[in-house]
Amino acid sequence: MSEIYAAWQSHNRETIAEILRLEQENNRLFIDAYGLQDELSPDVPLEQITLTVNPKYRYGGNLSDEALENRFQSDTLAELISYAIGCMMGRYSLDQQGLVYAHAGNQGFSELVQQGTYKTFPADKDGIIPLTDQAWFADDATHRLREFVRVVWGEENHQQNLDFIAASLCLYAIKAKNSESNLDTIRRYLATKFYKDHLKTYKKRPIYWLFSSGKNKAFECLVYLHRYNESTLARMRTEYVTPLLGKYEASAMVLQKQMQDADSTSDANRFKKSLTALEKKQTELSEFDDKLKHYADRRISLDLDDGVKVNYGKFGDLLAEVKAVTGKK
């Protein structure tokens, strides 16, 4: 992947240089034609070459070339992750170019699956992708991204490719952490930064909606609005929230036992700290489950003609960033 990126960047630089040459040549022709050699210069600043692959145009400012390149690389890999999320949701497919599914209510999606539209990289069955800071689910965004990278770039350099993604994200999107694995870095980006980037990309009219239990992030998941239907919330509850409550309970019992059997006070305090944090998540998730049941029982439908702003406001505080999207608290 790193070699492909380097080759692509080399091509980008050649394209930028060629556009710069053409613009300056055009300027010379017009200046010569009108005899303006003493008044105008044919030179064009690099930041005026309006290509999104031109970091100087894209970001502006007074950043160094290295800082510009780092940000561009980080943003490019974040965009790759966004595309991978789209493939997970069924919006895109590795087997078909362009936009594949953007209908309403998940209608017609099963037909696409049966036709083999998502054969190379299967789309998620329910359009619900957990974003969690730990590996609670086999189909969470981190695990599926790992599989996406393996399918596209193969098994041979799989570890190096994940390393490249993680390192690229740490160039700008998130700060690097010592002794953090590549998957943990990717998971941290997905859990803390992806949705902020998504809101920015779609100008606060997101197509993937972040359902969130609250500030402790006991449970969060993305739902593709075009695949949302009246049974989505009920499925979210039965397939993810209820099982996670059980997993939290089991983890709490383990931590309690570890705290009791700890060999030192420092170990006991460490386990106690983890248990306290987990108990906060348990409380938050239980409250979220109650609210989720209430909304699931209402079997809310969306009218896409009303737009994202109106539809996003139908779910109370089940969704993150409600104020940013709807303008209401």
C-alpha positions in Angstrom: 0.0 0.0 0.0 2.8 2.4 0.8 4.4 1.8 -2.6 1.0 2.4 -4.3 0.6 5.6 -2.4 4.1 6.8 -3.3 3.5 6.1 -7.0 0.1 7.9 -6.9 1.7 10.9 -5.2 4.4 11.0 -7.8 1.7 11.0 -10.5 -0.1 13.8 -8.6 3.1 16.0 -8.6 3.5 15.4 -12.3 -0.1 16.5 -12.9 0.3 19.6 -10.7 3.5 20.5 -12.5 1.9 20.1 -15.9 -1.1 22.2 -15.0 1.2 24.9 -13.6 3.2 24.8 -16.9 0.0 25.1 -19.0 -1.4 28.0 -17.0 1.9 29.9 -17.1 2.2 29.2 -20.9 -1.3 30.6 -21.4 -0.4 33.7 -19.4 2.7 34.2 -21.6 0.6 34.0 -24.7 -1.9 36.6 -23.6 0.8 38.9 -22.2 2.7 38.7 -25.5 -0.5 39.2 -27.5 -1.5 42.4 -25.7 2.1 43.7 -25.1 1.8 43.6 -21.3 5.3 42.3 -20.6 6.2 45.3 -18.4 2.9 45.1 -16.4 2.2 41.5 -15.8 4.1 38.3 -14.9 3.1 34.9 -16.3 4.1 33.2 -13.1 1.4 31.4 -11.1 1.7 30.6 -7.4 1.5 26.9 -6.7 -1.3 27.4 -4.3 -3.5 28.7 -7.1 -3.4 25.3 -8.9 -6.9 24.3 -7.9 -6.6 20.5 -7.7 -7.6 18.7 -4.5 -4.4 16.6 -4.8 -2.4 19.9 -4.5 -1.7 20.3 -0.8 -0.7 23.9 -1.1 -4.1 24.7 -2.7 -6.1 22.3 -0.5 -4.8 23.6 2.9 -3.2 27.0 2.2 -1.6 28.7 5.1 2.1 28.9 5.9 2.7 25.2 6.6 6.1 23.7 5.6 6.2 21.2 2.6 6.7 18.4 5.1 3.6 19.4 7.1 1.5 19.7 4.0 2.6 16.3 2.8 1.9 14.7 6.2 -1.6 16.2 6.4 -2.3 15.1 2.8 -1.2 11.6 3.5 -3.2 11.4 6.7 -6.3 12.8 5.0 -6.0 10.4 2.1 -5.9 7.4 4.4 -8.9 8.8 6.3 -10.7 9.1 3.0 -9.8 5.4 2.3 -11.4 4.4 5.6 -14.5 6.4 4.7 -14.7 4.5 1.4 -14.3 1.2 3.3 -17.1 2.2 5.6 -19.2 2.8 2.5 -18.4 -0.6 1.2 -19.3 -2.1 4.6 -22.7 -0.3 4.4 -23.3 -1.3 0.8 -23.2 2.3 -0.5 -20.2 1.3 -2.6 -19.0 -2.1 -3.8 -15.6 -3.5 -4.9 -17.5 -5.2 -7.7 -19.2 -2.1 -9.2 -18.1 1.4 -9.9 -19.8 4.5 -8.5 -22.7 4.8 -6.1 -24.4 1.4 -5.7 -27.1 1.8 -3.1 -28.8 5.0 -2.0 -32.5 4.1 -1.9 -34.8 4.3 1.1 -35.7 1.9 3.9 -33.3 -0.9 2.8 -35.7 -1.6 -0.1 -34.1 -3.5 -2.9 -30.9 -4.2 -1.0 -31.4 -8.0 -0.6 -31.9 -8.2 -4.4 -28.5 -6.6 -4.9 -26.9 -9.1 -2.6 -28.6 -12.0 -4.4 -27.2 -10.6 -7.7 -23.7 -10.8 -6.3 -23.2 -7.0 -6.2 -21.1 -7.4 -3.0 -19.4 -10.7 -3.8 -15.8 -9.6 -3.3 -16.4 -7.8 0.0 -19.8 -8.5 1.5 -21.8 -5.6 2.8 -23.0 -5.7 6.4 -26.3 -7.6 6.7 -28.1 -4.9 8.7 -26.3 -1.7 7.9 -25.3 -1.3 11.6 -21.5 -1.0 12.2 -20.4 -0.8 15.9 -17.7 1.7 16.7 -16.2 0.6 20.0 -13.0 1.4 21.9 -12.6 -2.4 22.5 -13.2 -5.5 20.4 -16.6 -6.4 21.7 -18.1 -7.5 18.3 -16.7 -9.5 15.4 -18.3 -7.2 12.9 -17.2 -3.9 14.3 -15.7 -1.2 12.1 -12.1 -2.1 13.0 -12.4 -5.8 12.3 -14.2 -5.2 9.0 -11.6 -2.6 7.9 -8.9 -5.1 8.6 -10.8 -7.6 6.3 -11.3 -4.9 3.7 -7.5 -4.2 3.5 -6.8 -7.9 3.3 -9.3 -8.4 0.4 -8.1 -5.4 -1.6 -4.3 -5.7 -1.1 -3.9 -9.4 -0.2 -2.5 -11.4 2.6 1.3 -11.1 1.9 1.8 -7.5 3.1 -1.3 -7.3 5.3 0.5 -6.3 8.5 2.6 -3.7 6.7 -0.5 -2.2 5.2 -2.2 -1.9 8.5 1.0 -0.3 9.9 0.9 2.2 7.0 -2.7 3.1 7.7 -2.1 3.6 11.4 1.1 5.6 10.9 -0.6 7.8 8.3 -3.4 8.6 10.6 -0.9 9.6 13.3 0.7 12.2 10.9 -2.3 14.5 11.4 -5.7 12.9 12.2 -4.8 11.7 15.7 -1.8 11.8 18.0 0.5 8.7 18.2 0.5 6.7 21.4 3.5 4.7 22.5 3.1 0.9 22.6 -0.2 1.0 20.7 -0.8 -1.7 18.0 -1.8 -0.7 14.5 -5.3 -2.0 15.1 -5.6 -0.1 18.4 -4.6 3.1 16.6 -7.1 2.5 13.8 -9.8 1.6 16.4 -9.0 4.8 18.3 -9.4 6.9 15.1 -12.7 5.2 14.3 -14.0 5.6 17.8 -13.0 9.2 18.4 -12.4 11.0 15.1 -14.1 9.3 12.2 -17.5 10.8 12.8 -16.1 14.3 13.3 -14.4 14.0 9.9 -17.6 12.6 8.4 -19.7 15.6 9.6 -17.1 18.0 8.2 -17.1 16.2 4.8 -20.8 16.2 4.5 -21.2 19.7 6.0 -23.2 18.5 9.0 -25.6 16.5 6.8 -24.2 13.0 7.5 -25.2 9.9 5.6 -23.9 7.6 8.3 -25.5 8.3 11.6 -23.8 7.8 14.9 -26.1 6.3 17.6 -24.4 6.9 20.9 -25.1 5.9 24.5 -23.5 9.1 25.8 -20.2 10.7 27.0 -18.8 7.4 28.3 -19.2 5.8 24.9 -20.5 2.6 26.4 -22.0 1.8 22.9 -21.8 3.5 19.6 -22.6 2.4 16.1 -23.0 3.8 12.6 -26.2 3.3 10.7 -26.4 4.1 7.0 -29.5 6.3 6.6 -30.5 4.8 3.2 -30.6 1.3 4.8 -32.4 2.4 8.0 -35.9 0.9 8.3 -38.5 0.5 11.0 -36.9 -2.5 12.5 -33.3 -1.1 12.7 -33.5 0.1 16.3 -35.0 -3.2 17.5 -32.2 -5.1 15.7 -29.6 -2.7 17.2 -31.0 -3.6 20.6 -31.2 -7.3 20.3 -28.0 -7.9 18.3 -25.7 -5.4 20.0 -26.9 -3.5 23.1 -28.4 -6.4 25.0 -25.4 -8.7 24.3 -23.1 -6.0 25.3 -24.8 -5.5 28.6 -24.1 -9.2 29.3 -20.4 -8.8 28.3 -20.1 -5.8 30.6 -21.5 -7.8 33.5 -19.1 -10.7 32.8 -16.1 -8.3 32.6 -17.2 -6.6 35.8 -17.1 -10.0 37.6 -13.6 -10.7 36.3 -12.3 -7.3 37.4 -13.9 -7.8 40.9 -12.1 -11.1 41.2 -8.8 -9.7 40.0 -9.1 -6.8 42.5 -9.7 -9.3 45.3 -6.8 -11.5 44.2 -4.3 -8.7 43.4 -0.8 -9.2 44.7 -0.2 -5.6 45.4 -2.0 -2.4 46.3 -1.1 -0.8 43.0 -2.5 -3.7 41.1 -5.7 -3.6 43.2 -6.0 0.1 42.5 -5.5 -0.4 38.8 -8.3 -3.1 38.7 -10.5 -0.8 40.8 -10.0 2.1 38.4 -11.0 -0.2 35.5 -14.0 -1.5 37.3 -15.2 2.0 38.2 -15.0 3.1 34.5 -16.8 -0.1 33.5 -19.6 0.5 36.0 -20.1 3.9 34.6 -20.5 2.4 31.1 -22.9 -0.2 32.5 -25.1 2.5 33.9 -25.0 4.5 30.7 -25.7 1.5 28.5 -28.6 0.4 30.7 -30.2 3.9 30.4 -29.5 3.9 26.6 -31.2 0.5 26.4 -34.3 1.8 28.0 -34.5 4.7 25.6 -33.7 2.6 22.6 -36.5 0.2 23.5 -38.9 3.2 23.7 -37.9 4.4 20.2 -37.8 0.9 18.8 -41.3 0.3 19.8 -42.4 3.4 17.9 -41.0 1.9 14.7 -40.0 5.2 13.3 -39.7 5.6 9.6 -37.8 8.2 7.6 -38.9 10.3 4.7 -35.8 11.2 2.8 -37.6 14.0 1.0 -37.6 15.8 4.3 -33.8 15.9 4.4 -31.2 14.8 6.9 -31.9 17.7 9.3 -35.5 16.8 9.9 -35.0 13.0 10.0 -32.0 13.2 12.3 -34.2 15.0 14.9 -36.6 12.1 15.2 -34.5 10.1 17.6 -34.0 12.4 20.5 -30.7 12.0 22.2 -30.0 8.5 20.8 -27.9 10.2 18.2 -24.6 12.0 18.6 -24.1 15.6 17.5 -27.8 16.4 17.4 -27.3 20.1 17.9 -24.7 20.3 15.1 -27.0 18.5 12.6 -30.4 19.9 13.6 -29.5 23.1 15.3 -31.5 22.0 18.3 -30.4 20.7 21.7 
